[in-house]
Amino acid sequence: MHKAYLTIREIAGPLVLVEEIEGVKYEELVELELPTGEVRQGRVLEVNEDRALIQLFQEATGLDVFKSKVRFLGRGIQLNVSPDILGRVFDGLGRPIDEGPQILPEKKLEINGNPINPQARAYPSEFIQTGISAIDGLNTLVRGQKLPIFSGSGLPHNQVAVQVARQSKVLGKEEKFAVVFGAMGITFEEAEYFIQGFRETGAIDRSVLFVNLADDPAIERISTPRMALTAAEYLAFDLDMHVLVILTDMTNYCEALREVSAARKEIPGRRGYPGYLYTDLSSIYERAGRIKGKKGSITQIPILTMPEDDKTHPIPDLTGYITEGQIILSRQLYKKGVNPPIDVLPSLSRLKDKGIGKGKTREDHADLFNQLFAAYAHGKEVQELAVILGEAALSEMDHLYFKFADDFEAQYVGQGEYEDRTIEETLDIGWKLLSVFPTVELKRIRPEWMDKYFKKFQKKEEAQEEEIKEEEIKEGKSKEEAKEKKTGEERSKEKKTKEEVVEKG
């Protein structure tokens, strides 16, 4: 039995101050029993000698300072785990919300987890195929990597998240793969979109969903990503699965953190966020990775919306310091109808070189990536120049690059929401787009890959051009023949008319 305290001294919003306590620890789980018998939960935010500050998971309405009982449970927030969590939907505190049975736990795990010893980490080096060309071809995702998506309000990051979760797979030998999805501060409609998206495609069978709605308590929002990562660690390091963790929206998480910090009357940092925001975010992001001697891995894709599309805002700024790159969604591309609107120039995957090449993707991947990136960057420069000087001032080669940039956005970056491209298809699209250039312009690709791949696509392009020319010539001939035929008919008609006139005369 746990000791019950009747020493509540103050209640301020979701915060409760309890005095004359002993043996209480930071982050410890708390039960508050109301006079009516209702039990509410909370956690210890701060301990100072014989006083503890408690944050409630629910609202404080109905709490009686003199009659409510407080019990400290001697443990932190825990998640019940077993292989049965696959295919289930939970709330932000790990309670089932899919009308299924309670989980019979194989283990009960603390959601704060344990940090991975840097010496025990295995270096990420294996490719994960997402089926999205702009990621697989240019910003490759590697097992054990943390690669965030920087979005903006109104951009289709939810569709990208569902597409990645639905299509992601590990290539090569048959290995167990799972997706853990953590949603924070989303609306009911967004939650339904995610859940239905998983169910309709069958992806729910290999997924675990943790959903925290916008009207749920802020403290629950802070627990949601940790719940998701605890489930991921169990699947990866106990069941030897390769796990992809998608967390959306980290901006809502940081807002909840700021709300709790303001309630605790802490000194604010940049833009009102707590000074420990960097440390708190790193405690989430650094739980991704691989461990030597373990078959499983945790790969993380956190998604955040940049307030006012500002990359210097504290949330994307600090996230960029901790993670290994970023994928940026562009509002300009979205307005042009390119979907997903991934802006490949400022996007970056710092571990891409470790996950591509022979035996992983294909031998020509690195050279092709460099050439595509360089050609697209030059094409965007030419387009900017055309705005100032006009297209008439561009050279013939500039016109090629100008058109290449548009074709690249439409054919390579742009793809359907349900279009799942293999890495071979992605690379072939790249070669096809580059085949419009003369060989001397492709300086970043080695001669052996030019001979093996470029000539194949160049021949296809030349054959297509020849066919078009032949059709044009045929069409031209048929027009001439028709014209000659028509002229001959008119002449014979005129001759006949003249003969009739002569006869009558």
Secondary structure, DSSP 8 states (H G I E B T S, - for coil): ---EE--EEEEETTEEEE-S--S--TT-EEEEE-TTS-EEEEEEEEEETTEEEEEESS--TT--TTT-EEEE-SS--EEEE-GGGTTEEEETTS-B-SS------SEEEETT-----GGGEE----EEE-S-HHHHTTS-EETT-B--EEE-TTS-HHHHHHHHHHH-EE-SS---EEEEEEEEEE-HHHHHHHHHHHHHHTGGGGEEEEEEETTS-HHHHHHHHHHHHHHHHHHHHTS--EEEEEEE-HHHHHHHHHHHHHHTT--B-GGG-BTTHHHHHHHHHTT-EEETT-S-EEEEEEEEE-GGG-TTSHHHHHHHHHSSEEEEE-HHHHHTT-SS-EEEEEEEETTGGGS-STTTS-TTHHHHHHHHHHHHHHHHHHHHHHHHH-GGGS-HHHHHHHHHHHHIIIIII---TT----HHHHHHHHHHHHTTS-GGG-TTS-HHHIIIIIHHHHHHHHHHHHHHHHHHHHHHHHHHHHHHHHHHHHHHHHHHHHHHHHHH-
